[in-house]
Amino acid sequence: MLIDVNSPLPGDSLNPGDLESSYNSDYLERTFGIVEAFKNYPNTLGFFAGNEVIQFEGSQTNVPPYIRAVTRDLKNYIAQNSERNIPVGYSAADVRDYLVDTFAYLSCYIDGSSTDMSRIDFFGLNSYSWCGPESTFEGTDYDELVQFFGNTTIPIFFSEYGCNDPAPRVFNEVGALYGPEMRGVFSGGIIYEWSQEENNFGLVDLFDNGTAQLRDDFDALKEQYQRLDIEALQS
């Protein structure tokens, strides 16, 4: 599991328009509560300190120091209260004007020390540029992303992907993401999303009686995964 410590509810995330007020003790207490709830599960892979907080003009200047502050707070809390180290990272919107600088700032050692607790441990990217079976590696600027992050020293992956226009989805971007052109830089990705909601991104229909039904998108994604060179991914 990769878990966002924030939520869309008021007071449960950093407000880019009112950072100073939204970064407070109540907010931090909630984020620590999320850590407490999931820290002992062996399949908890990491926590997101933020999700798409930087995505409009002005936020690229004011928000990043606060993301580093939340990252620091979470990592310090985990170090003091968890029996094992759990990585903390950030999930970014694919806004190219800010993307590279955001990554560089959040992943650097500001004080020059490798023990800088405000540095992210991983970087997620929410990317929906690959849309439909006619999309290509170059046409979606996936090649640009590989170039951007080619010298990374931390894991990078798609924290969301799976454009749904046109529908139904065929997920042929899976072959590119896990193929030889990208796997040396990107560590795979997370398809958006599990259950079918109004936005029509679901892989599964969940019903009130507790049952579930796989959607065509699930089968299409499964087919793409089955085509991957697993031995190459493991090497």
C-alpha positions as CSV (number, residue, x, y, z in Angstrom):
1,M,0.0,0.0,0.0
2,L,1.0,3.6,-0.8
3,I,-1.1,5.9,1.4
4,D,-1.7,9.6,1.1
5,V,-1.8,11.1,4.6
6,N,-4.1,13.9,3.3
7,S,-7.7,13.9,2.3
8,P,-10.0,16.3,0.3
9,L,-11.9,17.3,3.5
10,P,-11.4,20.8,5.0
11,G,-8.3,21.0,7.2
12,D,-7.0,17.6,6.1
13,S,-4.4,18.8,3.6
14,L,-2.2,21.8,2.8
15,N,-4.1,24.7,1.3
16,P,-1.9,26.3,-1.4
17,G,-3.9,29.5,-0.9
18,D,-3.4,29.6,2.9
19,L,-0.3,27.5,3.7
20,E,0.6,29.1,7.0
21,S,-2.8,28.5,8.5
22,S,-3.3,25.0,7.0
23,Y,0.0,23.7,8.3
24,N,-0.9,23.5,11.9
25,S,-1.0,21.1,14.9
26,D,-4.4,19.6,14.0
27,Y,-3.3,18.9,10.5
28,L,-0.1,17.2,11.7
29,E,-2.0,15.2,14.3
30,R,-4.2,13.8,11.5
31,T,-1.2,12.9,9.3
32,F,0.5,11.1,12.3
33,G,-2.8,9.3,12.9
34,I,-2.7,7.9,9.3
35,V,0.8,6.6,10.0
36,E,-0.3,5.0,13.3
37,A,-3.2,3.3,11.5
38,F,-1.0,1.7,8.8
39,K,2.6,1.5,10.1
40,N,2.3,-2.1,11.4
41,Y,0.9,-3.6,8.2
42,P,3.8,-5.4,6.4
43,N,2.5,-4.4,3.0
44,T,2.6,-0.6,3.7
45,L,5.2,0.5,1.2
46,G,5.2,4.2,1.9
47,F,3.3,7.4,2.6
48,F,2.6,10.4,0.4
49,A,3.3,13.7,2.1
50,G,1.2,15.5,-0.6
51,N,-0.6,14.9,-3.8
52,E,-0.8,17.5,-6.6
53,V,-0.3,20.4,-4.3
54,I,1.8,22.2,-6.9
55,Q,-0.2,22.7,-10.1
56,F,-1.0,26.4,-10.7
57,E,0.9,29.7,-11.0
58,G,2.4,30.8,-7.7
59,S,2.2,27.4,-6.0
60,Q,5.5,26.3,-7.5
61,T,7.2,29.0,-5.4
62,N,5.3,28.9,-2.1
63,V,4.3,25.3,-1.6
64,P,7.5,23.2,-1.9
65,P,9.0,24.3,1.5
66,Y,5.8,23.2,3.2
67,I,5.9,19.8,1.4
68,R,9.5,19.4,2.7
69,A,8.3,20.4,6.2
70,V,5.5,17.7,6.1
71,T,8.0,15.2,4.8
72,R,10.4,16.0,7.6
73,D,7.6,15.7,10.2
74,L,6.4,12.4,8.9
75,K,9.9,10.9,8.7
76,N,10.8,12.0,12.2
77,Y,7.5,10.6,13.5
78,I,8.1,7.3,11.8
79,A,11.7,7.1,13.1
80,Q,10.5,7.6,16.7
81,N,7.3,5.5,16.6
82,S,7.6,2.7,14.0
83,E,9.6,-0.5,14.3
84,R,10.7,-0.2,10.7
85,N,11.6,2.6,8.3
86,I,8.7,3.5,6.0
87,P,9.6,5.8,3.0
88,V,7.8,9.1,2.5
89,G,7.4,10.8,-0.9
90,Y,5.4,13.2,-3.0
91,S,2.9,12.7,-5.8
92,A,3.1,15.4,-8.5
93,A,0.7,16.6,-11.2
94,D,2.2,16.3,-14.7
95,V,2.6,20.1,-15.1
96,R,5.8,20.3,-17.2
97,D,6.4,24.0,-16.4
98,Y,7.0,23.1,-12.7
99,L,7.8,19.3,-12.8
100,V,11.6,19.2,-13.1
101,D,12.2,22.0,-10.6
102,T,9.7,20.4,-8.2
103,F,11.5,17.1,-8.4
104,A,15.0,18.7,-8.1
105,Y,14.0,20.7,-5.0
106,L,12.2,17.9,-3.1
107,S,14.9,15.3,-3.8
108,C,18.0,17.3,-3.0
109,Y,19.9,17.5,0.3
110,I,19.3,21.2,1.3
111,D,21.8,21.2,4.2
112,G,24.3,19.0,2.3
113,S,23.7,16.1,4.7
114,S,22.6,12.6,3.7
115,T,20.5,12.6,6.9
116,D,18.3,15.5,5.7
117,M,14.8,14.3,6.9
118,S,13.0,16.8,4.7
119,R,14.2,15.0,1.5
120,I,11.6,12.8,-0.2
121,D,12.4,9.1,-0.5
122,F,10.4,8.6,-3.8
123,F,8.7,10.7,-6.4
124,G,5.3,9.8,-7.9
125,L,3.9,11.4,-11.1
126,N,0.3,11.5,-12.1
127,S,0.4,11.2,-15.9
128,Y,-2.5,11.0,-18.3
129,S,-0.7,12.0,-21.5
130,W,-1.0,8.5,-23.1
131,C,-4.6,8.3,-24.4
132,G,-5.7,5.5,-26.6
133,P,-4.2,2.8,-28.9
134,E,-2.8,5.3,-31.3
135,S,-0.6,7.0,-28.7
136,T,3.2,6.5,-29.0
137,F,6.3,6.8,-26.7
138,E,7.4,10.0,-28.4
139,G,3.9,11.5,-29.1
140,T,3.0,11.4,-25.4
141,D,6.3,12.9,-24.3
142,Y,7.2,9.8,-22.4
143,D,10.7,10.1,-24.0
144,E,10.9,13.6,-22.4
145,L,10.1,12.2,-19.0
146,V,12.9,9.7,-19.3
147,Q,15.2,12.5,-20.2
148,F,14.0,14.6,-17.3
149,F,14.6,12.0,-14.7
150,G,17.4,10.0,-16.2
151,N,19.9,10.9,-13.4
152,T,17.5,10.2,-10.5
153,T,18.9,8.9,-7.2
154,I,15.5,7.9,-5.8
155,P,12.7,5.7,-7.1
156,I,10.3,7.3,-9.6
157,F,7.0,5.9,-10.8
158,F,3.6,6.8,-12.1
159,S,1.4,7.3,-9.0
160,E,-1.6,7.6,-11.3
161,Y,-2.0,6.7,-15.0
162,G,-4.6,5.4,-17.3
163,C,-6.3,8.0,-19.5
164,N,-9.9,7.0,-20.1
165,D,-10.6,9.0,-23.3
166,P,-11.1,7.2,-25.7
167,A,-12.9,4.4,-23.9
168,P,-12.7,1.5,-23.4
169,R,-9.1,1.7,-22.3
170,V,-6.5,-0.7,-23.9
171,F,-3.6,0.2,-21.6
172,N,-1.0,-0.1,-24.3
173,E,1.2,2.4,-22.3
174,V,2.0,-0.5,-20.0
175,G,4.3,-2.0,-22.6
176,A,6.2,1.3,-22.8
177,L,6.3,2.0,-19.0
178,Y,7.7,-1.5,-18.3
179,G,9.7,-1.8,-21.5
180,P,13.4,-1.2,-22.2
181,E,13.0,2.5,-22.9
182,M,11.6,3.4,-19.5
183,R,12.3,0.7,-16.9
184,G,15.9,1.9,-16.3
185,V,14.4,5.2,-14.9
186,F,10.8,4.5,-13.9
187,S,9.7,1.8,-11.4
188,G,6.3,1.0,-13.0
189,G,3.1,2.7,-11.9
190,I,-0.3,2.6,-10.3
191,I,-3.4,2.4,-12.5
192,Y,-6.2,4.8,-11.7
193,E,-8.4,3.4,-10.2
194,W,-9.7,0.3,-8.5
195,S,-13.5,0.9,-8.1
196,Q,-15.8,2.4,-10.7
197,E,-17.0,5.9,-9.7
198,E,-18.7,8.7,-11.6
199,N,-15.4,9.7,-13.3
200,N,-15.4,6.3,-15.1
201,F,-11.9,5.2,-14.3
202,G,-12.7,1.9,-12.4
203,L,-11.4,-1.6,-13.0
204,V,-14.1,-3.2,-10.8
205,D,-17.8,-2.6,-10.0
206,L,-18.5,-2.8,-6.3
207,F,-22.1,-3.5,-5.3
208,D,-24.0,-2.7,-2.0
209,N,-24.5,-6.4,-1.3
210,G,-20.7,-6.9,-0.9
211,T,-20.1,-8.5,-4.3
212,A,-17.9,-7.2,-7.1
213,Q,-17.7,-7.6,-10.9
214,L,-14.6,-7.2,-13.1
215,R,-14.9,-4.6,-15.8
216,D,-13.6,-4.8,-19.4
217,D,-10.8,-2.4,-18.4
218,F,-9.6,-5.0,-15.8
219,D,-9.3,-7.7,-18.5
220,A,-7.5,-5.3,-20.9
221,L,-5.0,-4.3,-18.2
222,K,-4.4,-8.0,-17.3
223,E,-3.7,-8.8,-20.9
224,Q,-1.1,-6.0,-21.1
225,Y,0.6,-7.3,-17.9
226,Q,0.7,-10.8,-19.3
227,R,2.7,-9.5,-22.3
228,L,5.5,-8.1,-20.2
229,D,9.0,-9.6,-20.0
230,I,9.1,-10.5,-16.4
231,E,12.6,-11.9,-16.5
232,A,13.9,-8.6,-17.8
233,L,12.0,-6.7,-15.1
234,Q,13.5,-8.8,-12.4
235,S,17.1,-8.6,-13.8
